[in-house]
Amino acid sequence: MRYASVTDRLAGLGGAKWALHYRARAMKAAGHEIIELTIGEPDVPTPARLIEAATRSMASGRTGYSNGRGEPGVVAALAARYSARRGREFARDQIMCLPGTQTVLYAVLRAMAEAGDEVLIGDPMYATYEGLIAQTGAVAVRVPLRPEHGFRMNVADVAARITPRSRVLFLNTPHNPTGAVLRPDDIRALGALAREHDLWILSDEVYEDLVFPNVPFTSPLDLPDLAERTVVASSISKSHAAPGFRSGWCVGPADFCTRLLPLSETMLFGSQPFIGDLTELAGSMSARPVCPVRTSPKASSTATRWP
Ligand SMILES: Cc1ncc(COP(=O)(O)O)c(C=O)c1O
């Protein structure tokens, strides 16, 4: 049979890393001392309040179809949260909920890039980015993240790789795997470059809440002059140790979200309302930044303080 070319572009980008991961898990189960550096699975439990909220919500009948943009309560909570954190007003039509950052990145990139385009991306990068870019048909242009620059993306390194085909500047801050957090100056410089070359800025901020108190988190959403070109992706997976709930969102221009909605609806036709309900609660719980800290390698989950 003949397959669509996307299956060729993604061939080899799925199974191998999971095989390695499950091999490590099997070795751990067999008693080997394994330090797991494969997936970003939080090593603290999901807060009981969230599990209770989901259970209550399901029991109360919140199991029907839901709003394709996200349930009104969670969209409002996210708009309020981003307005408070980013210091400018975000409206509800600037938010779209999708199941996890991964799905957000998939859909958002689909709306930004296609065959013939180039996506500028830091190298090293999170494992799924290669496939996320390849599924669009665009080419990933790797920007080295240099240790001498603290693994933060350097504007000169990006500028040297811009071509007429450049379409998206894909950021990840705090960064997986290096942990680098972009500074306000980095974001200003990268933002100016994006404006000069009319690039989208896609920023994966799923680790926003996992910063140390002396490392302030900043986002391209902070800068009003980048508002028309910036889309941020995030979720409750890391901030609330809840990756299994698959609850994420993007924040961006209202027009972008409007165009994204049919794309999302063709894939999903909405998400689970009870997940929306617990995400709404999570939004209020993470109103102040949370940084789960393990005091020692053997420390139990009691080392974590949830607000
Ligand atoms: C940088 C980065 N982005 C996205 C994801 C996926 O997050 P989510 O569970 O919200 O899909 C991960 C998970 O490890 C990640 O490390």
The ligand as an SDF file (V2000), in Angstrom:
LIG
                    3D

 16 16  0  0  0  0  0  0  0  0999 V2000
   10.3180   20.4440   26.9920 C   0  0  0  0  0  0  0  0  0  0  0  0
    9.0820   19.6070   27.0520 C   0  0  0  0  0  0  0  0  0  0  0  0
    8.0120   19.9940   26.3400 N   0  0  0  0  0  0  0  0  0  0  0  0
    6.8660   19.2750   26.3670 C   0  0  0  0  0  0  0  0  0  0  0  0
    6.7670   18.1260   27.1140 C   0  0  0  0  0  0  0  0  0  0  0  0
    5.4720   17.3760   27.1040 C   0  0  0  0  0  0  0  0  0  0  0  0
    4.6390   17.9160   28.0970 O   0  0  0  0  0  0  0  0  0  0  0  0
    3.0920   17.5470   28.2230 P   0  0  0  0  0  0  0  0  0  0  0  0
    2.9950   16.4500   29.2100 O   0  0  0  0  0  0  0  0  0  0  0  0
    2.4420   18.8030   28.6960 O   0  0  0  0  0  0  0  0  0  0  0  0
    2.6240   17.1380   26.8720 O   0  0  0  0  0  0  0  0  0  0  0  0
    7.8510   17.6870   27.8730 C   0  0  0  0  0  0  0  0  0  0  0  0
    7.7840   16.4380   28.6680 C   0  0  0  0  0  0  0  0  0  0  0  0
    8.7450   15.9220   29.1700 O   0  0  0  0  0  0  0  0  0  0  0  0
    9.0460   18.4530   27.8420 C   0  0  0  0  0  0  0  0  0  0  0  0
   10.1260   18.0890   28.5520 O   0  0  0  0  0  0  0  0  0  0  0  0
  1  2  1  0
  2  3  1  0
  2 15  2  0
  3  4  2  0
  4  5  1  0
  5  6  1  0
  5 12  2  0
  6  7  1  0
  7  8  1  0
  8  9  2  0
  8 10  1  0
  8 11  1  0
 12 13  1  0
 12 15  1  0
 13 14  2  0
 15 16  1  0
M  END
$$$$
